[in-house]
Amino acid sequence: MPTPQDFHFLLLPEFSSIGFMSAIDKPLRVANRFSGELYRWHIVSVDGGPVAASNGISLNAECVIDSVKDA
């Protein structure tokens, strides 16, 4: 099986939670469900801290954007 492809999502304050969730749920999560681990996704922010969406939901970032290396 090939190495999973990593996606890093940079979330900025007031991001659209529905847009973000749609980017993960249908193409990435469903593909993994039917074909094994093809994709991994990571949430990053400018400062490494949580980010609040436009609807008030806050998501924790895994890391700061500066720590993401080019693949």
Gaussian input, Z-matrix of N, CA and C with variables (Angstrom, degrees):
# hf/3-21g

backbone

0 1
 N
 C     1     B1
 C     2     B2     1     A1
 N     3     B3     2     A2     1     D1
 C     4     B4     3     A3     2     D2
 C     5     B5     4     A4     3     D3
 N     6     B6     5     A5     4     D4
 C     7     B7     6     A6     5     D5
 C     8     B8     7     A7     6     D6
 N     9     B9     8     A8     7     D7
 C    10    B10     9     A9     8     D8
 C    11    B11    10    A10     9     D9
 N    12    B12    11    A11    10    D10
 C    13    B13    12    A12    11    D11
 C    14    B14    13    A13    12    D12
 N    15    B15    14    A14    13    D13
 C    16    B16    15    A15    14    D14
 C    17    B17    16    A16    15    D15
 N    18    B18    17    A17    16    D16
 C    19    B19    18    A18    17    D17
 C    20    B20    19    A19    18    D18
 N    21    B21    20    A20    19    D19
 C    22    B22    21    A21    20    D20
 C    23    B23    22    A22    21    D21
 N    24    B24    23    A23    22    D22
 C    25    B25    24    A24    23    D23
 C    26    B26    25    A25    24    D24
 N    27    B27    26    A26    25    D25
 C    28    B28    27    A27    26    D26
 C    29    B29    28    A28    27    D27
 N    30    B30    29    A29    28    D28
 C    31    B31    30    A30    29    D29
 C    32    B32    31    A31    30    D30
 N    33    B33    32    A32    31    D31
 C    34    B34    33    A33    32    D32
 C    35    B35    34    A34    33    D33
 N    36    B36    35    A35    34    D34
 C    37    B37    36    A36    35    D35
 C    38    B38    37    A37    36    D36
 N    39    B39    38    A38    37    D37
 C    40    B40    39    A39    38    D38
 C    41    B41    40    A40    39    D39
 N    42    B42    41    A41    40    D40
 C    43    B43    42    A42    41    D41
 C    44    B44    43    A43    42    D42
 N    45    B45    44    A44    43    D43
 C    46    B46    45    A45    44    D44
 C    47    B47    46    A46    45    D45
 N    48    B48    47    A47    46    D46
 C    49    B49    48    A48    47    D47
 C    50    B50    49    A49    48    D48
 N    51    B51    50    A50    49    D49
 C    52    B52    51    A51    50    D50
 C    53    B53    52    A52    51    D51
 N    54    B54    53    A53    52    D52
 C    55    B55    54    A54    53    D53
 C    56    B56    55    A55    54    D54
 N    57    B57    56    A56    55    D55
 C    58    B58    57    A57    56    D56
 C    59    B59    58    A58    57    D57
 N    60    B60    59    A59    58    D58
 C    61    B61    60    A60    59    D59
 C    62    B62    61    A61    60    D60
 N    63    B63    62    A62    61    D61
 C    64    B64    63    A63    62    D62
 C    65    B65    64    A64    63    D63
 N    66    B66    65    A65    64    D64
 C    67    B67    66    A66    65    D65
 C    68    B68    67    A67    66    D66
 N    69    B69    68    A68    67    D67
 C    70    B70    69    A69    68    D68
 C    71    B71    70    A70    69    D69
 N    72    B72    71    A71    70    D70
 C    73    B73    72    A72    71    D71
 C    74    B74    73    A73    72    D72
 N    75    B75    74    A74    73    D73
 C    76    B76    75    A75    74    D74
 C    77    B77    76    A76    75    D75
 N    78    B78    77    A77    76    D76
 C    79    B79    78    A78    77    D77
 C    80    B80    79    A79    78    D78
 N    81    B81    80    A80    79    D79
 C    82    B82    81    A81    80    D80
 C    83    B83    82    A82    81    D81
 N    84    B84    83    A83    82    D82
 C    85    B85    84    A84    83    D83
 C    86    B86    85    A85    84    D84
 N    87    B87    86    A86    85    D85
 C    88    B88    87    A87    86    D86
 C    89    B89    88    A88    87    D87
 N    90    B90    89    A89    88    D88
 C    91    B91    90    A90    89    D89
 C    92    B92    91    A91    90    D90
 N    93    B93    92    A92    91    D91
 C    94    B94    93    A93    92    D92
 C    95    B95    94    A94    93    D93
 N    96    B96    95    A95    94    D94
 C    97    B97    96    A96    95    D95
 C    98    B98    97    A97    96    D96
 N    99    B99    98    A98    97    D97
 C   100   B100    99    A99    98    D98
 C   101   B101   100   A100    99    D99
 N   102   B102   101   A101   100   D100
 C   103   B103   102   A102   101   D101
 C   104   B104   103   A103   102   D102
 N   105   B105   104   A104   103   D103
 C   106   B106   105   A105   104   D104
 C   107   B107   106   A106   105   D105
 N   108   B108   107   A107   106   D106
 C   109   B109   108   A108   107   D107
 C   110   B110   109   A109   108   D108
 N   111   B111   110   A110   109   D109
 C   112   B112   111   A111   110   D110
 C   113   B113   112   A112   111   D111
 N   114   B114   113   A113   112   D112
 C   115   B115   114   A114   113   D113
 C   116   B116   115   A115   114   D114
 N   117   B117   116   A116   115   D115
 C   118   B118   117   A117   116   D116
 C   119   B119   118   A118   117   D117
 N   120   B120   119   A119   118   D118
 C   121   B121   120   A120   119   D119
 C   122   B122   121   A121   120   D120
 N   123   B123   122   A122   121   D121
 C   124   B124   123   A123   122   D122
 C   125   B125   124   A124   123   D123
 N   126   B126   125   A125   124   D124
 C   127   B127   126   A126   125   D125
 C   128   B128   127   A127   126   D126
 N   129   B129   128   A128   127   D127
 C   130   B130   129   A129   128   D128
 C   131   B131   130   A130   129   D129
 N   132   B132   131   A131   130   D130
 C   133   B133   132   A132   131   D131
 C   134   B134   133   A133   132   D132
 N   135   B135   134   A134   133   D133
 C   136   B136   135   A135   134   D134
 C   137   B137   136   A136   135   D135
 N   138   B138   137   A137   136   D136
 C   139   B139   138   A138   137   D137
 C   140   B140   139   A139   138   D138
 N   141   B141   140   A140   139   D139
 C   142   B142   141   A141   140   D140
 C   143   B143   142   A142   141   D141
 N   144   B144   143   A143   142   D142
 C   145   B145   144   A144   143   D143
 C   146   B146   145   A145   144   D144
 N   147   B147   146   A146   145   D145
 C   148   B148   147   A147   146   D146
 C   149   B149   148   A148   147   D147
 N   150   B150   149   A149   148   D148
 C   151   B151   150   A150   149   D149
 C   152   B152   151   A151   150   D150
 N   153   B153   152   A152   151   D151
 C   154   B154   153   A153   152   D152
 C   155   B155   154   A154   153   D153
 N   156   B156   155   A155   154   D154
 C   157   B157   156   A156   155   D155
 C   158   B158   157   A157   156   D156
 N   159   B159   158   A158   157   D157
 C   160   B160   159   A159   158   D158
 C   161   B161   160   A160   159   D159
 N   162   B162   161   A161   160   D160
 C   163   B163   162   A162   161   D161
 C   164   B164   163   A163   162   D162
 N   165   B165   164   A164   163   D163
 C   166   B166   165   A165   164   D164
 C   167   B167   166   A166   165   D165
 N   168   B168   167   A167   166   D166
 C   169   B169   168   A168   167   D167
 C   170   B170   169   A169   168   D168
 N   171   B171   170   A170   169   D169
 C   172   B172   171   A171   170   D170
 C   173   B173   172   A172   171   D171
 N   174   B174   173   A173   172   D172
 C   175   B175   174   A174   173   D173
 C   176   B176   175   A175   174   D174
 N   177   B177   176   A176   175   D175
 C   178   B178   177   A177   176   D176
 C   179   B179   178   A178   177   D177
 N   180   B180   179   A179   178   D178
 C   181   B181   180   A180   179   D179
 C   182   B182   181   A181   180   D180
 N   183   B183   182   A182   181   D181
 C   184   B184   183   A183   182   D182
 C   185   B185   184   A184   183   D183
 N   186   B186   185   A185   184   D184
 C   187   B187   186   A186   185   D185
 C   188   B188   187   A187   186   D186
 N   189   B189   188   A188   187   D187
 C   190   B190   189   A189   188   D188
 C   191   B191   190   A190   189   D189
 N   192   B192   191   A191   190   D190
 C   193   B193   192   A192   191   D191
 C   194   B194   193   A193   192   D192
 N   195   B195   194   A194   193   D193
 C   196   B196   195   A195   194   D194
 C   197   B197   196   A196   195   D195
 N   198   B198   197   A197   196   D196
 C   199   B199   198   A198   197   D197
 C   200   B200   199   A199   198   D198
 N   201   B201   200   A200   199   D199
 C   202   B202   201   A201   200   D200
 C   203   B203   202   A202   201   D201
 N   204   B204   203   A203   202   D202
 C   205   B205   204   A204   203   D203
 C   206   B206   205   A205   204   D204
 N   207   B207   206   A206   205   D205
 C   208   B208   207   A207   206   D206
 C   209   B209   208   A208   207   D207
 N   210   B210   209   A209   208   D208
 C   211   B211   210   A210   209   D209
 C   212   B212   211   A211   210   D210

   B1=1.4530
   B2=1.5281
   B3=1.3396
   B4=1.4681
   B5=1.5270
   B6=1.3181
   B7=1.4598
   B8=1.5266
   B9=1.3318
   B10=1.4708
   B11=1.5252
   B12=1.3081
   B13=1.4601
   B14=1.5227
   B15=1.3267
   B16=1.4603
   B17=1.5222
   B18=1.3324
   B19=1.4546
   B20=1.5148
   B21=1.3223
   B22=1.4575
   B23=1.5241
   B24=1.3140
   B25=1.4543
   B26=1.5235
   B27=1.3262
   B28=1.4570
   B29=1.5271
   B30=1.3210
   B31=1.4561
   B32=1.5262
   B33=1.3196
   B34=1.4619
   B35=1.5217
   B36=1.3427
   B37=1.4577
   B38=1.5331
   B39=1.3266
   B40=1.4605
   B41=1.5318
   B42=1.3516
   B43=1.4601
   B44=1.5222
   B45=1.3225
   B46=1.4610
   B47=1.5287
   B48=1.3242
   B49=1.4600
   B50=1.5278
   B51=1.3193
   B52=1.4613
   B53=1.5311
   B54=1.3133
   B55=1.4567
   B56=1.5226
   B57=1.3249
   B58=1.4597
   B59=1.5221
   B60=1.3182
   B61=1.4661
   B62=1.5308
   B63=1.3207
   B64=1.4691
   B65=1.5285
   B66=1.3015
   B67=1.4680
   B68=1.5272
   B69=1.3173
   B70=1.4685
   B71=1.5267
   B72=1.3116
   B73=1.4646
   B74=1.5175
   B75=1.2793
   B76=1.4645
   B77=1.5313
   B78=1.3073
   B79=1.4666
   B80=1.5249
   B81=1.3295
   B82=1.4695
   B83=1.5291
   B84=1.3243
   B85=1.4612
   B86=1.5245
   B87=1.3144
   B88=1.4617
   B89=1.5319
   B90=1.3168
   B91=1.4690
   B92=1.5251
   B93=1.3255
   B94=1.4665
   B95=1.5275
   B96=1.2978
   B97=1.4653
   B98=1.5242
   B99=1.3242
   B100=1.4524
   B101=1.5250
   B102=1.3278
   B103=1.4663
   B104=1.5183
   B105=1.3064
   B106=1.4556
   B107=1.5147
   B108=1.3132
   B109=1.4589
   B110=1.5281
   B111=1.3175
   B112=1.4622
   B113=1.5176
   B114=1.3386
   B115=1.4607
   B116=1.5159
   B117=1.3365
   B118=1.4609
   B119=1.5188
   B120=1.3167
   B121=1.4494
   B122=1.5114
   B123=1.3155
   B124=1.4597
   B125=1.5175
   B126=1.3137
   B127=1.4570
   B128=1.5221
   B129=1.3213
   B130=1.4608
   B131=1.5264
   B132=1.3163
   B133=1.4613
   B134=1.5181
   B135=1.3064
   B136=1.4631
   B137=1.5239
   B138=1.3438
   B139=1.4632
   B140=1.5299
   B141=1.3393
   B142=1.4551
   B143=1.5199
   B144=1.3219
   B145=1.4587
   B146=1.5170
   B147=1.3322
   B148=1.4597
   B149=1.5291
   B150=1.3371
   B151=1.4606
   B152=1.5238
   B153=1.3339
   B154=1.4606
   B155=1.5260
   B156=1.3268
   B157=1.4608
   B158=1.5300
   B159=1.3161
   B160=1.4601
   B161=1.5269
   B162=1.3284
   B163=1.4674
   B164=1.5322
   B165=1.3411
   B166=1.4586
   B167=1.5144
   B168=1.3217
   B169=1.4662
   B170=1.5232
   B171=1.3043
   B172=1.4561
   B173=1.5274
   B174=1.3208
   B175=1.4645
   B176=1.5225
   B177=1.3205
   B178=1.4606
   B179=1.5144
   B180=1.3072
   B181=1.4596
   B182=1.5198
   B183=1.3218
   B184=1.4646
   B185=1.5207
   B186=1.3366
   B187=1.4584
   B188=1.5186
   B189=1.3054
   B190=1.4594
   B191=1.5275
   B192=1.3140
   B193=1.4718
   B194=1.5337
   B195=1.3152
   B196=1.4691
   B197=1.5234
   B198=1.3304
   B199=1.4707
   B200=1.5230
   B201=1.3339
   B202=1.4607
   B203=1.5249
   B204=1.3038
   B205=1.4690
   B206=1.5144
   B207=1.3224
   B208=1.4631
   B209=1.5084
   B210=1.3180
   B211=1.4601
   B212=1.5086
   A1=109.10
   A2=117.51
   A3=120.13
   A4=112.03
   A5=115.56
   A6=121.26
   A7=108.86
   A8=117.45
   A9=119.18
   A10=111.61
   A11=115.55
   A12=121.80
   A13=108.42
   A14=116.27
   A15=121.61
   A16=110.77
   A17=115.40
   A18=123.23
   A19=107.56
   A20=116.18
   A21=121.75
   A22=107.73
   A23=115.98
   A24=121.77
   A25=108.70
   A26=116.27
   A27=121.53
   A28=107.54
   A29=116.09
   A30=120.89
   A31=109.35
   A32=114.48
   A33=121.68
   A34=108.21
   A35=117.90
   A36=120.20
   A37=111.62
   A38=115.12
   A39=123.13
   A40=113.09
   A41=117.52
   A42=120.05
   A43=109.81
   A44=116.43
   A45=121.76
   A46=108.66
   A47=116.68
   A48=118.91
   A49=111.25
   A50=118.25
   A51=119.82
   A52=110.70
   A53=117.49
   A54=120.48
   A55=111.74
   A56=115.74
   A57=120.69
   A58=111.39
   A59=116.75
   A60=120.40
   A61=111.43
   A62=117.17
   A63=120.61
   A64=111.24
   A65=116.95
   A66=120.25
   A67=111.48
   A68=117.08
   A69=121.30
   A70=111.64
   A71=116.57
   A72=120.63
   A73=113.99
   A74=119.03
   A75=119.60
   A76=112.73
   A77=119.32
   A78=116.61
   A79=114.55
   A80=118.28
   A81=120.07
   A82=112.98
   A83=116.52
   A84=119.78
   A85=111.91
   A86=117.31
   A87=119.88
   A88=110.35
   A89=117.48
   A90=119.60
   A91=110.44
   A92=117.36
   A93=120.65
   A94=111.60
   A95=115.76
   A96=119.46
   A97=112.04
   A98=117.07
   A99=120.72
   A100=114.58
   A101=117.41
   A102=119.06
   A103=114.38
   A104=119.33
   A105=120.89
   A106=109.97
   A107=116.35
   A108=120.48
   A109=110.74
   A110=115.97
   A111=121.94
   A112=111.35
   A113=116.21
   A114=121.77
   A115=110.89
   A116=114.44
   A117=122.23
   A118=106.51
   A119=117.17
   A120=119.67
   A121=109.56
   A122=113.61
   A123=121.70
   A124=108.39
   A125=115.65
   A126=121.28
   A127=108.24
   A128=115.88
   A129=121.03
   A130=108.61
   A131=115.15
   A132=120.44
   A133=108.87
   A134=115.69
   A135=120.91
   A136=110.97
   A137=116.88
   A138=120.40
   A139=114.40
   A140=117.56
   A141=121.29
   A142=114.01
   A143=116.78
   A144=121.03
   A145=112.45
   A146=116.40
   A147=120.81
   A148=110.99
   A149=115.26
   A150=121.23
   A151=108.23
   A152=116.38
   A153=121.53
   A154=110.29
   A155=114.79
   A156=121.39
   A157=109.86
   A158=116.20
   A159=120.94
   A160=112.23
   A161=117.51
   A162=120.53
   A163=112.77
   A164=117.37
   A165=121.69
   A166=115.51
   A167=117.76
   A168=120.57
   A169=108.63
   A170=116.89
   A171=121.78
   A172=109.73
   A173=116.39
   A174=121.47
   A175=109.38
   A176=115.95
   A177=121.30
   A178=109.94
   A179=116.15
   A180=121.74
   A181=109.49
   A182=115.72
   A183=120.81
   A184=111.49
   A185=115.36
   A186=119.01
   A187=110.57
   A188=115.26
   A189=123.18
   A190=108.60
   A191=117.20
   A192=121.48
   A193=111.81
   A194=118.07
   A195=120.76
   A196=113.09
   A197=117.30
   A198=119.39
   A199=113.53
   A200=117.35
   A201=121.01
   A202=108.66
   A203=115.49
   A204=121.82
   A205=109.87
   A206=116.69
   A207=120.67
   A208=108.85
   A209=115.86
   A210=120.64
   A211=111.04
   D1=138.75
   D2=-178.66
   D3=-68.77
   D4=159.87
   D5=175.81
   D6=-66.23
   D7=134.05
   D8=179.73
   D9=-60.43
   D10=145.57
   D11=176.92
   D12=-87.14
   D13=131.24
   D14=-179.26
   D15=-93.36
   D16=136.33
   D17=172.98
   D18=-117.97
   D19=132.33
   D20=176.70
   D21=-112.49
   D22=122.29
   D23=179.62
   D24=-104.80
   D25=114.53
   D26=176.02
   D27=-85.31
   D28=112.94
   D29=178.85
   D30=-97.05
   D31=131.21
   D32=177.61
   D33=-111.30
   D34=154.91
   D35=179.58
   D36=-52.48
   D37=139.54
   D38=-179.68
   D39=70.91
   D40=23.11
   D41=177.41
   D42=-64.26
   D43=159.61
   D44=178.75
   D45=-83.20
   D46=112.99
   D47=-178.95
   D48=-67.35
   D49=-35.50
   D50=-179.83
   D51=-67.74
   D52=-37.87
   D53=176.60
   D54=-65.44
   D55=-43.46
   D56=178.91
   D57=-63.94
   D58=-48.50
   D59=-179.49
   D60=-63.77
   D61=-36.40
   D62=178.40
   D63=-66.23
   D64=-33.80
   D65=179.03
   D66=-67.99
   D67=-30.40
   D68=-179.32
   D69=-91.26
   D70=-50.07
   D71=-167.91
   D72=-62.86
   D73=-52.29
   D74=-174.51
   D75=-78.43
   D76=-59.74
   D77=-174.05
   D78=-72.90
   D79=-43.36
   D80=-172.79
   D81=-86.24
   D82=-53.57
   D83=-176.66
   D84=-64.68
   D85=-42.95
   D86=-178.51
   D87=-67.78
   D88=-40.01
   D89=176.99
   D90=-59.90
   D91=-42.89
   D92=177.76
   D93=-63.50
   D94=-38.01
   D95=-178.15
   D96=-61.81
   D97=-38.62
   D98=-175.99
   D99=-95.84
   D100=-17.77
   D101=-174.54
   D102=-128.77
   D103=13.11
   D104=-177.74
   D105=88.26
   D106=-171.55
   D107=-176.75
   D108=-80.47
   D109=90.64
   D110=176.84
   D111=-91.36
   D112=-32.40
   D113=-173.00
   D114=-132.53
   D115=146.18
   D116=170.28
   D117=-128.18
   D118=145.42
   D119=178.41
   D120=-128.10
   D121=150.56
   D122=-175.75
   D123=-135.26
   D124=139.51
   D125=177.49
   D126=-99.19
   D127=126.04
   D128=178.18
   D129=-125.55
   D130=157.48
   D131=177.00
   D132=-137.14
   D133=170.95
   D134=-177.97
   D135=-62.87
   D136=-39.31
   D137=-176.66
   D138=-113.04
   D139=1.64
   D140=-179.92
   D141=86.35
   D142=-3.30
   D143=-179.15
   D144=-94.41
   D145=179.12
   D146=178.55
   D147=-64.24
   D148=155.08
   D149=180.00
   D150=-129.02
   D151=132.31
   D152=179.76
   D153=-92.56
   D154=132.31
   D155=176.72
   D156=-79.02
   D157=172.33
   D158=179.89
   D159=-64.03
   D160=-22.86
   D161=178.96
   D162=-93.46
   D163=4.21
   D164=176.59
   D165=95.94
   D166=-12.38
   D167=177.56
   D168=-69.47
   D169=135.84
   D170=-179.84
   D171=-111.03
   D172=133.88
   D173=176.81
   D174=-115.84
   D175=139.21
   D176=177.25
   D177=-81.22
   D178=135.29
   D179=175.74
   D180=-85.26
   D181=149.33
   D182=176.15
   D183=-80.50
   D184=-29.95
   D185=-177.29
   D186=-163.74
   D187=174.29
   D188=176.49
   D189=-84.90
   D190=146.77
   D191=-175.31
   D192=-58.53
   D193=-33.50
   D194=-178.40
   D195=-64.72
   D196=-18.79
   D197=-179.32
   D198=-87.89
   D199=-5.45
   D200=-179.80
   D201=-81.02
   D202=123.88
   D203=-178.54
   D204=-94.32
   D205=150.67
   D206=173.12
   D207=-67.81
   D208=139.78
   D209=179.63
   D210=-82.87

